[in-house]
Amino acid sequence: MEPQSLASHREAQFELSGHFSVMGDDCIKCASCSTLAPAIFHIETDGAHITRQPADAIEFKECQAAMINCPTSAIVCCYD
Ligand code: SF4
């Protein structure tokens, strides 16, 4: 494995150790997260919920985008 791809692989493995969750009381049901990461977030009457954790680096990046763009900072990511 080339140094560059090895570094990318390690970065992806580190990032995938994160665990996303929604702080329900802070959610205003804007649906930004379910638009940016539709496989991960869904909206119910009481707010956004996590369907499952991201399965690969692409889904992880989508979750990060959802977290960054959440207008109330209701999405959090905890690293193992
Ligand atoms: S982006 Fe934030 S406020 Fe909007 S639905 Fe998702 S968790 Fe709720």
Boltz pocket constraint, residues with backbone or C-beta under 6 A from the ligand:
constraints:
  - pocket:
      binder: B
      contacts: [[A, 22], [A, 26], [A, 27], [A, 28], [A, 29], [A, 30], [A, 31], [A, 32], [A, 33], [A, 34], [A, 43], [A, 47], [A, 48], [A, 66], [A, 69], [A, 70], [A, 71], [A, 72], [A, 73], [A, 74], [A, 75]]
      max_distance: 6.0
